[in-house]
Amino acid sequence: MADFTADAKGIGRSRRARKNAYPNDGPNKGQELRRYEIVSSTIIKGGEVFVLASQSIAAEDTFTLTVKAG
């Protein structure tokens, strides 16, 4: 298994989760989501992460995401 790290920045825009417009938003319908964009990595390119705005996130916090190649 390989481990890669990428930096992300918060995008000033957030969005409200909608059930039909975005797949997998159903459980978060109506909740405000913060957007984070991956900005630098030698291996990981592009992508966004959405986090519930109700979660407290400090600048030094990190997220661990698992991607299973299929």
PECORZI-V550027 format. One record per pair of residues at least 24 apart in sequence whose C-alpha atoms are under 7 Angstrom apart, sorted by sequence separation. I is the first residue (numbers start at 1). J is the second residue. D is the distance in whole Angstrom. If there is no record, write none. Layout:
i->I j->J d->D
i->I j->J d->D
This chain:
i->11 j->35 d->5
i->10 j->35 d->6
i->11 j->36 d->6
i->10 j->36 d->4
i->11 j->37 d->7
i->9 j->36 d->5
i->10 j->37 d->6
i->8 j->36 d->6
i->9 j->37 d->5
i->8 j->37 d->5
i->9 j->38 d->7
i->8 j->38 d->4
i->9 j->39 d->7
i->7 j->38 d->6
i->8 j->39 d->5
i->6 j->38 d->7
i->7 j->39 d->6
i->7 j->40 d->5
i->6 j->40 d->6
i->7 j->41 d->7
i->6 j->41 d->5
i->5 j->41 d->7
i->6 j->44 d->6
